[in-house]
Amino acid sequence: MSLTDFDKPIDTHLKNLVKEIETQNPNFLVLAARQFRYSLCQTPVEVNIKQPRQFNVLEEFIIRAAIEFLPPPTEDELASVLGLDSVFIRSTTANLRSLQTLSATSPITVTPEGRSFYEKGTVPQPPYPVQLNAITNPLSNTLTFQVESLNETAINLPDIADFITLDNTIDISSLSLEEIQKNIQASDLALHVPEEGKIITSFKVLTSTQKIWQKISVLVILDVIEDKLNIQIRSGKEILESPTKCLEILHNEGKINLETLCNLSTEAINFQREDILKQKNVENFK
């Protein structure tokens, strides 16, 4: 039986990549290389962010006076001390009351939240909305957030989900606020920074989830030295580490049929192994 009896299922578009892999790694033999498509799930969401700002001079004086003066002053008394029209004082205190920094009663008293912000030199602001895109990856079971939306493209390739059972679905609307905060932090978006007083206070899903198709390559590689099969997922030449690990786990758990996935039978794999061992024995004999 010759090597050509088992033609390796190599996609025409991947032949150069296969040649490069085998040239750079003499111990690697690519047994199969096939292109697939898979879908990312993109969900537009809106988060509300509460972020304080620095006190202005008048705000700081009013709160300081409310804390230090005994008894606490009224707006008119502060206006007299500062030599200002009481309209300016009342306008500022009204704004501070709307931010729950001052109590609603007169004379002027500071709320516990107001004292906390005063110690930091900041005043709370009303939450403001920011729109993001939640991207879930079923191959790596990951959730990331980004500002830019992914463009929808048509890819005429087999769907890898038809060959591999992907149970990794993430329902964004079912996640807790804490989970959303953690994932946004992990996405390197400076939107939830508690140490700076910048906090995501709520979120909501804006529209339904959209499938965004991506192109990937699946390669089955025999490590000649270790006599071990490795399965790689690549985007172009880049190895996608997280999806590759997930695919290897699925393969080890018997959830992937390589013959169905790549037209690569156990008989073909064993033949390749035996042929390599024969070549090594001949080389050792020499």
Solvent accessible surface area in square Angstrom, and as a share of the most:
residue,aa,sasa,rsa
1,M,164,0.73
2,S,57,0.37
3,L,89,0.44
4,T,102,0.59
5,D,84,0.44
6,F,37,0.16
7,D,116,0.60
8,K,66,0.28
9,P,37,0.23
10,I,35,0.18
11,D,38,0.20
12,T,102,0.60
13,H,147,0.66
14,L,10,0.05
15,K,114,0.48
16,N,127,0.65
17,L,16,0.08
18,V,12,0.07
19,K,142,0.60
20,E,56,0.25
21,I,6,0.03
22,E,49,0.22
23,T,98,0.57
24,Q,126,0.56
25,N,55,0.28
26,P,113,0.71
27,N,70,0.36
28,F,52,0.22
29,L,38,0.19
30,V,0,0.00
31,L,0,0.00
32,A,0,0.00
33,A,1,0.01
34,R,69,0.25
35,Q,23,0.10
36,F,0,0.00
37,R,63,0.23
38,Y,12,0.04
39,S,17,0.11
40,L,18,0.09
41,C,39,0.23
42,Q,7,0.03
43,T,6,0.03
44,P,36,0.23
45,V,1,0.01
46,E,29,0.13
47,V,0,0.00
48,N,44,0.23
49,I,0,0.00
50,K,65,0.28
51,Q,66,0.29
52,P,24,0.15
53,R,80,0.29
54,Q,127,0.57
55,F,25,0.10
56,N,75,0.39
57,V,128,0.74
58,L,43,0.21
59,E,3,0.01
60,E,83,0.37
61,F,61,0.26
62,I,0,0.00
63,I,0,0.00
64,R,125,0.46
65,A,2,0.01
66,A,8,0.07
67,I,46,0.23
68,E,101,0.45
69,F,77,0.32
70,L,163,0.81
71,P,111,0.70
72,P,38,0.24
73,P,5,0.03
74,T,46,0.27
75,E,9,0.04
76,D,75,0.39
77,E,93,0.42
78,L,1,0.00
79,A,7,0.05
80,S,90,0.58
81,V,96,0.55
82,L,60,0.30
83,G,66,0.64
84,L,78,0.39
85,D,81,0.42
86,S,32,0.20
87,V,99,0.57
88,F,123,0.51
89,I,0,0.00
90,R,116,0.42
91,S,71,0.46
92,T,21,0.12
93,T,1,0.00
94,A,58,0.45
95,N,62,0.32
96,L,0,0.00
97,R,52,0.19
98,S,72,0.46
99,L,18,0.09
100,Q,112,0.50
101,T,0,0.00
102,L,4,0.02
103,S,30,0.19
104,A,93,0.72
105,T,89,0.52
106,S,69,0.45
107,P,54,0.34
108,I,0,0.00
109,T,49,0.29
110,V,21,0.12
111,T,28,0.16
112,P,115,0.72
113,E,63,0.28
114,G,0,0.00
115,R,115,0.42
116,S,47,0.30
117,F,31,0.13
118,Y,55,0.21
119,E,145,0.65
120,K,139,0.59
121,G,26,0.25
122,T,15,0.09
123,V,0,0.00
124,P,3,0.02
125,Q,58,0.26
126,P,86,0.54
127,P,73,0.46
128,Y,83,0.31
129,P,83,0.52
130,V,35,0.20
131,Q,118,0.52
132,L,2,0.01
133,N,13,0.07
134,A,0,0.00
135,I,14,0.07
136,T,10,0.06
137,N,26,0.13
138,P,20,0.13
139,L,3,0.01
140,S,11,0.07
141,N,81,0.42
142,T,54,0.31
143,L,19,0.10
144,T,65,0.38
145,F,5,0.02
146,Q,50,0.22
147,V,87,0.50
148,E,120,0.54
149,S,66,0.43
150,L,50,0.25
151,N,123,0.63
152,E,115,0.51
153,T,70,0.41
154,A,107,0.83
155,I,27,0.14
156,N,155,0.80
157,L,43,0.21
158,P,51,0.32
159,D,27,0.14
160,I,0,0.00
161,A,51,0.39
162,D,111,0.58
163,F,57,0.24
164,I,3,0.01
165,T,83,0.48
166,L,37,0.19
167,D,111,0.57
168,N,50,0.26
169,T,121,0.70
170,I,50,0.25
171,D,87,0.45
172,I,8,0.04
173,S,73,0.47
174,S,82,0.53
175,L,34,0.17
176,S,56,0.36
177,L,61,0.30
178,E,104,0.46
179,E,77,0.34
180,I,1,0.00
181,Q,27,0.12
182,K,118,0.50
183,N,40,0.20
184,I,0,0.00
185,Q,82,0.37
186,A,83,0.65
187,S,24,0.16
188,D,133,0.69
189,L,38,0.19
190,A,74,0.57
191,L,28,0.14
192,H,15,0.07
193,V,24,0.14
194,P,63,0.39
195,E,147,0.66
196,E,122,0.55
197,G,23,0.22
198,K,30,0.13
199,I,69,0.35
200,I,0,0.00
201,T,51,0.30
202,S,46,0.30
203,F,42,0.17
204,K,114,0.48
205,V,54,0.31
206,L,63,0.31
207,T,80,0.46
208,S,96,0.62
209,T,75,0.43
210,Q,67,0.30
211,K,117,0.50
212,I,0,0.00
213,W,44,0.16
214,Q,61,0.27
215,K,108,0.46
216,I,4,0.02
217,S,6,0.04
218,V,0,0.00
219,L,0,0.00
220,V,0,0.00
221,I,0,0.00
222,L,3,0.01
223,D,17,0.09
224,V,30,0.17
225,I,111,0.56
226,E,117,0.52
227,D,78,0.40
228,K,110,0.47
229,L,31,0.15
230,N,30,0.15
231,I,2,0.01
232,Q,23,0.10
233,I,0,0.00
234,R,26,0.10
235,S,49,0.32
236,G,58,0.55
237,K,135,0.57
238,E,114,0.51
239,I,58,0.29
240,L,36,0.18
241,E,109,0.49
242,S,48,0.31
243,P,9,0.06
244,T,11,0.06
245,K,126,0.53
246,C,35,0.21
247,L,1,0.01
248,E,59,0.26
249,I,94,0.48
250,L,29,0.14
251,H,52,0.23
252,N,123,0.63
253,E,100,0.45
254,G,64,0.61
255,K,110,0.47
256,I,13,0.07
257,N,88,0.45
258,L,16,0.08
259,E,96,0.43
260,T,78,0.45
261,L,1,0.00
262,C,3,0.02
263,N,119,0.61
264,L,6,0.03
265,S,27,0.17
266,T,96,0.56
267,E,111,0.50
268,A,10,0.08
269,I,12,0.06
270,N,61,0.31
271,F,26,0.11
272,Q,5,0.02
273,R,63,0.23
274,E,94,0.42
275,D,33,0.17
276,I,23,0.12
277,L,97,0.48
278,K,132,0.56
279,Q,96,0.43
280,K,67,0.28
281,N,94,0.48
282,V,79,0.46
283,E,116,0.52
284,N,119,0.61
285,F,188,0.78
286,K,190,0.80
